[in-house]
Structures are given as C-alpha cells and as structure tokens.
Amino acid sequence: MAFVSIYTVGKLDKPYDHPASREFFEVGDEIVRQAAKSGQLIELIAPKGAHFNEEIKKLEGFPTLTLTIWKSLQSLYRFTYSGQHRQALRDRSKWMEPYQEKHLSYVVWWTEKQTDVSWKEAFKRYNYYIQHGPTPYAFDFKHPFNENGEKCLIK
C-alpha cells in the first residue's frame, strides 16, 4: 500500500513570538488535531537534525514548514480544502509574507514506506519540482499523479 507525503513551506511576515504568528501556530495546532481525528493523517514529522538546520539557514525571515504522511491523495486533498484548514488558507495573508515571484508552497509525492519520508527527502523532492516541474516523482494538486505514476484527477 502506498502513502502520500506533503511538504509545505511558507514565511511568516512577523517574528515567531509576535501575536499574529502565535495566532498562526494556535490555528495550526487545532488543524493538526483535526487531521489526527480524521483517521487519514498517518504521521506529522517533527523537524530535527543538522540537515534540517542547514536548509532553514537558506530561508530568510521566519520560515514555517510541515511534513506529513497521509493514507491517500484523496483524503489529503479533501482535508486541505475543507473545514478549518480551508479557512486558514483563505486567511494566510494575515500571517504569511507575500512573495514577489511565484512561490511553490508545497510538494506532494508517493512513498511505499513511511520510514522513507524524511526532511532530507522532502527538500530533495521540493528542489526537484522547482527544477523539473510536476512529475510522478514530485507534484502538486493541479498536476497530480496516482501511485502508479499516471496522471489523475482529484475530486
């Protein structure tokens, strides 16, 4: 059985201890609780390790990153665009720094084993997508691929 992983990246427009940023993290904590209750989130991977710190140093400002594993692409998509998460996406301008150029805020990929999902792998997939665009190796919701590497539709 294949699982789907998603890595997200953004930059807060205020320091981490600012009231607006604290609100962002409070909303995020509630969204993670809802994801866990959905029965579709398999794992939220906490940031750790030297490689993670090296990647963070490359980002200016106040980066915020997530890495999660889900049971299916459909369940990830449905959760992303419904409920409190949908509202948070609508409200992101309250917390996030606007980007001057087009910014890739997430990348999705399939994995056979949960243990293969890591921050190092997330950075690799994200950078691959930036260089090559959507492929079965790394894609987004606008250009999805199923676990067999075929283009698909998400509903």
Buried (B, 14 or more C-beta within 10 A) or exposed (E): EEBBBBBBBBBBBBEEEBEEBEBBEEBBEEBBEBBEEBEBBBBEBEEEEEEBEEBEEEEEEBBBBBBBBBBBBBBBBBBBEEBBBEEBEEBBEEBBBEEEEEEBBBBBBBBEEEEEBBBEBBBBBBBBBEEEEBEBBBBBBEEBBBBEEEEBEBE
